[in-house]
Amino acid sequence: MIVQFAAMARSVGGFLPAEGRGMVCPVAPSGAQVLVDEFLGWFSWALVWVAFPAGVLAAVAAVILGKVFSMPHVSKGGLIGVFVVLGAALLYLVIPGILSGFLGDGCVTR
């Protein structure tokens, strides 16, 4: 009885695909992939060349202005901002690898 239950659990849990079932690989509609690639390219460019440098400059300016005008909370916030922007830049490099590990080639068993 336990052996039968284990065999059923394996087939239900996806370990043993049922007969007649295969892999489903989602594909973008024709012409859509070009637009998606262009959007992602613009988004990546804006993030790397506008958002990250602007964030670092704003945080460094907050640290300097906080020191100049004797406002310790502004300086502390600017220092935290520098680490937040650097952490976001690090995640920008790491997250694609994590997603690739989770999703693999994008195909799923139906």
Secondary structure, DSSP 8 states (H G I E B T S, - for coil): -HHHHHHHHHHHTTSS--TT--EE-----TTHHHHHHHHHHHHHHHIIIIIHHHHHHHHHHHHHHHHHTT-HHHHHHHHHHHHHHHHHHHHHHHHHHHHHHHHTTS-EE-
